Amino acid sequence: MSKQPAGIRFYDNASGYNMLLVTERGELSGWLCYQHVDGQWVTLRQSTIDDRACIEQAIRGARLD
């Protein structure tokens, strides 16, 4: 089983995959990966500004403070 890269993990309802936005030095500027059925993390594509904004909005919405 592969080690999960550092980043923000989430579930994509459309594809049914566990996804990961890989972070670079704590910044949301990395790549989108999905977890293959064999457990390996596979690079999908580089994240876009829209991807990062959507994930940041979901994180802000999930905070209970």
Residue pairs with C-beta under 8 A, 6 or more apart in sequence:
1 39
2 39
2 40
2 41
4 20
4 41
5 20
5 22
5 33
5 41
6 22
6 23
7 20
7 21
7 22
7 23
7 30
7 33
8 20
8 21
8 23
8 28
8 55
8 59
9 18
9 19
9 20
10 18
10 19
10 20
10 21
10 55
10 58
11 17
11 18
11 19
12 18
12 19
12 34
15 34
17 34
17 35
18 34
18 35
19 32
19 33
19 34
19 35
19 44
20 32
20 33
20 34
20 35
20 41
21 28
21 30
21 31
21 32
21 47
21 51
21 52
21 55
22 30
22 31
22 32
22 33
23 29
23 30
24 30
28 47
28 52
28 55
28 56
29 47
29 52
30 46
30 47
31 43
31 44
31 45
31 46
31 47
32 43
32 44
32 45
32 46
32 47
32 51
33 41
33 42
33 43
33 44
34 41
34 42
34 44
35 41
35 42
36 42
